[in-house]
Amino acid sequence: MNKVIGKDELISLFEDKATIMMGGFMGVGAPKFLVSILVEQGVKDLTLITSDTATPDTGVGPLIVNRQVKQIIASHIGTNPETGRQMIAGETVVELVPQGTLAERIRAGGAGLGGILTPTGLGTVVEEGKEKLLVNGKEYLLELPLRADIALLKAFKADKAGNLIYRQSARNFNPIMALAADLVIVEVEEVVEVGELKPDEVMTPGILVDKVICCGRIS
Amino acid sequence: MRTYSAKELIACRVAGEMRDGDVVNLGIGLPTLVSNYLPEGINITLQSENGFVGLAPAGSEIDPDLVNAGGKPAGIFPGGATFDSFMSFALIRGGHVDVTVLGGLQVDQNGNLANWMIPGKMVPGMGGAMDLVAGAKKVIVAMEHTAKDGAAKILKSCNLPLTGKGIVTLIVTELAVIRVTEEGLLLEEISPYATVEEVVAKTEAQLIISGDIATMKGLEQLER
């Protein structure tokens, strides 16, 4: 099956009010082309689940600057002043989640788990309103799974079946988000034929990936 | 001996806490200077929470796919390994990181740390800091002893939102090295440029002072 699509098909997949997971850490490993399409399309009232909101002109930043996002679930917003401004002005709802907890909540959402138990955030504002459980004498917070309508990811290379390989530190949240969304769209720099990637080098199995769009290296 | 900046003193003293073979996560800013002062024979592996071990300075050729936890260009030493955010935080939370070094806005005598937000002023988010303090075996707070306006940062009780409760192992400032113990904050060392009276005056928390206080160790590395 060839999962590679063009821009025309891509555009038909986005709708207002969608919950979108977006890979990347400070813009590295973020799907720059897909972000530019969302900005071009102007879909709005999005809920965004992402590591951080990068800077105004990297990663998911342009979507925030363009006011297309109404809710953000992220671990860090400090490098994009526009996110903080919108939060303080009450224009955008921001839920800050410890980065490791965010990763585990996404993984839980994609792994069929009802939540995870973590010591992270105990004794801080993060524990407010959450159930605490005692396991073997140690206290943990119950953190609930996260899922999305769409995951927009970035990989280095894909085969036509959607098997993915990432480079260096550009992997970050991409593999776990591939588990946790109803529709998984991946932007890649290069597409190869099925069989060209060795099974041992595949980092995300293609069965998780619905659509692949090839756009070369975007600097 | 020339005089040194607060940052140099702190980074140098923190470097002296590293043991050969430690896996270490250094926070952004002041803590990253620590690598510059590692004593001879002490080799550590740096963990970068965005997904790799073997963090190195960026080479002459910048790879846009390889950055440190601050999003700045980085390198990776031979023998390093890259992974995803799930693995990265499993390492951090699961006790596979020996030492984390973080900056601090406030620390208190119960080992609480506040370093991620100032209500009404600055809400950048906690990033990976809450996971790091929850999971690293040793949590070192590396910070200037007082705020820019002279206000104490080592307090009886933090009044800013906490990053973690009862998790600090050691506080290193340009004036002193202070250990968090069951009994309270133990003043272990002072800078050659400070007096015990000065440290006490600039600290709101009660300090345990017993016997002669040692001079800050390992500062000969500054001369390297």
Contacts between the chains, C-beta under 8 A, distances in Angstrom:
chain1	res1	chain2	res2	distance
A	25	B	50	4.3
A	25	B	51	7.3
A	25	B	67	7.6
A	25	B	71	7.4
A	25	B	85	7.4
A	26	B	50	7.4
A	26	B	67	6.3
A	26	B	70	7.5
A	26	B	71	3.1
A	27	B	71	6.9
A	28	B	50	7.3
A	28	B	64	7.1
A	28	B	65	6.2
A	28	B	66	7.9
A	28	B	67	5.1
A	28	B	71	6.9
A	29	B	65	7.3
A	51	B	85	7.0
A	52	B	125	7.2
A	52	B	127	7.2
A	54	B	71	7.7
A	74	B	125	6.7
A	75	B	125	5.6
A	75	B	126	6.4
A	75	B	127	5.2
A	75	B	128	7.0
A	76	B	124	6.2
A	76	B	125	3.9
A	76	B	126	7.4
A	76	B	127	4.3
A	77	B	123	7.4
A	77	B	124	6.4
A	77	B	125	5.1
A	78	B	122	7.6
A	78	B	123	7.7
A	78	B	124	2.5
A	78	B	125	5.9
A	79	B	71	7.0
A	79	B	124	7.7
A	84	B	123	6.2
A	84	B	124	7.7
A	87	B	123	7.1
A	96	B	123	7.5
A	96	B	125	4.7
A	96	B	126	6.4
A	98	B	126	5.4
A	98	B	127	7.9
A	98	B	128	7.1
A	98	B	129	7.7
A	98	B	130	4.0
A	98	B	131	5.3
A	99	B	49	6.8
A	99	B	85	7.1
A	99	B	89	6.6
A	99	B	126	7.6
A	99	B	127	5.5
A	99	B	128	4.3
A	99	B	131	6.3
A	100	B	85	7.9
A	100	B	88	7.9
A	100	B	89	3.1
A	100	B	92	6.1
A	100	B	93	5.5
A	100	B	128	6.3
A	100	B	130	7.8
A	100	B	131	3.4
A	100	B	135	7.8
A	101	B	130	7.7
A	101	B	131	7.0
A	102	B	85	8.0
A	103	B	84	8.0
A	103	B	85	4.3
A	103	B	86	4.9
A	103	B	88	7.7
A	103	B	89	5.2
A	104	B	86	7.1
A	104	B	89	7.1
A	107	B	86	5.3
A	118	B	93	6.9
A	118	B	134	7.5
A	119	B	93	7.3
A	119	B	134	4.7
A	119	B	135	7.5
A	120	B	93	6.5
A	120	B	130	5.0
A	120	B	131	4.8
A	120	B	134	4.4
A	120	B	135	7.5
A	121	B	130	5.3
A	121	B	134	7.6
A	122	B	134	7.3
A	122	B	164	7.9
A	122	B	165	6.3
A	123	B	112	7.6
A	123	B	162	6.0
A	123	B	164	6.8
A	123	B	165	2.8
A	123	B	166	7.2
A	124	B	130	6.6
A	124	B	161	6.6
A	124	B	162	4.7
A	124	B	163	6.7
A	124	B	164	6.8
A	124	B	165	6.9
A	125	B	161	5.3
A	125	B	162	7.8
A	126	B	126	7.7
A	126	B	130	6.6
A	156	B	65	7.6
A	166	B	82	7.9
A	167	B	65	4.5
A	168	B	52	7.4
A	168	B	63	6.2
A	168	B	65	4.0
A	168	B	66	4.1
A	168	B	76	7.3
A	168	B	82	5.8
A	169	B	48	7.0
A	169	B	50	5.1
A	169	B	51	5.1
A	169	B	52	5.6
A	169	B	65	6.4
A	169	B	66	5.2
A	169	B	67	5.8
A	169	B	74	7.4
A	169	B	82	6.3
A	170	B	65	4.2
A	170	B	66	8.0
A	171	B	51	5.6
A	171	B	82	6.3
A	171	B	83	6.8
A	171	B	84	4.9
A	172	B	50	5.6
A	172	B	51	5.1
A	172	B	84	6.2
A	172	B	85	4.9
A	172	B	88	7.9
A	173	B	84	7.2
A	173	B	85	4.9
A	174	B	84	7.1
A	175	B	84	4.6
A	175	B	86	7.5
A	176	B	84	6.3
A	176	B	85	6.7
A	176	B	86	5.1
A	203	B	84	8.0
A	219	B	64	6.7
